[in-house]
Amino acid sequence: MADLRDLLQSADWKTEKHVPVIEGPDKISKGQVFKIEVSVGKQIAHPNTTEHHIKSVMLESVKLFHD
């Protein structure tokens, strides 16, 4: 069985093509509709070949405002 530290990426994220980039507004108001963009390979292009591709990316959120 692999040691956990052997499975973790230790490279700087700016040189890693698998790091997701999440972009959205710096501030929003309660009830405001806003756009979030998630991409992979923004800094360094990801090859996206049949043999090596990213099938999906999941973005989860939490409630940021209190009623």
N, C-alpha and C positions, 0 to 999 in steps of 0.2 A: 504494500500500500504506500502511495506517495505521501511524503511529508507535506503539510499545508504550505510551508514557505516555498516549496518547489512548484506549487501550482499558481502562486500569485505573481502578477506582473510587477516588476520592480523598475521598469523603464520610466523615464520622464514622459508624462502624458502628451507632450508636444511632439514626441517622436513615435507615438503609438497610434496605429491606424484603426484600432478597435474601440477606442474610447468614444462613447456617445457625447455629443455636444447638444445641450439644451438651451434654447434661446427663447426669451420672452420679455415682456415689459419689466422695467425696474420697479414700477409701482402701478397698482390698480386700485380702483374704488369698489366698494361693496356693490354687487350686482352687475358690474361691468363685464361684458363679454370680451375676451382677449384671445390672442393666438399664441400657441406654444409650438415651436418647431424643434424636432429632434432629428439629428443627422449623425451619421457615422462616417468617418473618413474626411472630416472637414479640413483638418490641418494637413493630413497626408492621405491621398486618395486610397480608398479600399478597392482591391481588384474586382470584386463582384463577378466572379466567373461561376460556371456551373459547379465546379469542384470546390470552390471557396467563396461562399456568400453568406450574408446575414439575412436570415429568413424573417425575423421580426425583432422589434424593440418594444418593450413595455414601459409605459410611463404611468406611475401611480401618483395620486395627489392626496393631500390632507386638507381639511377645512381650515382656512386661515383666518376667517372672521368669526366673531362671536355675535350672536343675535342680541 
